[in-house]
């Protein structure tokens, strides 16, 4: 979605360089509320002000097959008219963010009129990061960009967020060193581990798996991730006696090594009661098994930890 929005923004600036007139010459439509006649009319209309006109249609990827076919037929008929379609000076941009080959909305226009936006991968991500840094006024050296990708991973939205953070951090200094990247990304990593433990405590399996995948993709050591998981289980063991005895949050909090708000302790205690002593025993055994496998090189670290997180968040 980030790349699509970037392309739309660049195209808008290219077609409508006059910012004052852009608001009048740009029309935004939503595919789920769009009729064939409305689309044809929008594309056939001329600009009321000097310059080109842009008609932006969002949500095309979410169209049902019948709705997409109706729009396709209307557009095909309009393009066969003597005056053609869209009108001269008007650009119609259909946005199908998240589409794949089965997306019905792609039927509206022939393949020759479609442009696929692919996310960079591998070494190209570093180049994308440096280019993105320049757009927010930063001078990011190649080694700093590589470090950022190594620490954060190839999620473009997260990389863009880190660059925005760096822009605020450096203030007037455009140069971003590798040391600054490590300091800022380290804060993000700590937050991700905290979010992972929260997802485990709340049994939010999809979120726990997503966070574990991000941490592993960013190059974190498998044993570090396992250590955080074990730390979560230790906290469950600590509050289990008080939780099963019906003690309040203050009583349960005494068993924890660091102070937590009452609501956080109550949630941890509720999770401990739900898992129970048998569940905790089995979870501890599974952590030991995964640790042995990681240290002996048995199995894929990503697969081992993914399965472990999936079990503990169930």
Secondary structure, DSSP 8 states (H G I E B T S, - for coil): -HHHHHHHHHHHHHH---HHHHHHHEEEEEGGG--HHHHHHHHH---SSSS-EEEEEE-GGG--HHHHHHHHHHHHHHHTSTT-SS-TTEEEEE--TT--TT-GGGGSS-GGG--------THHHHHHHHHHHHHTT-EE-HHHHHHHHHHH-S-HHHHHHHHHHHHHHHTT--EE-HHHHHHHHHHHHHHHHHHHHHHHHTT-HHHHHHHHHHHHHTT--HHHHHHHHHHHHHHHHHHHHHHHTT--HHHHHTTSSS---HHHHHHHHHHHHHHHHHHHHHHHHHHHHHHHHHHHT-S-HHHHHHHHHHHHT-
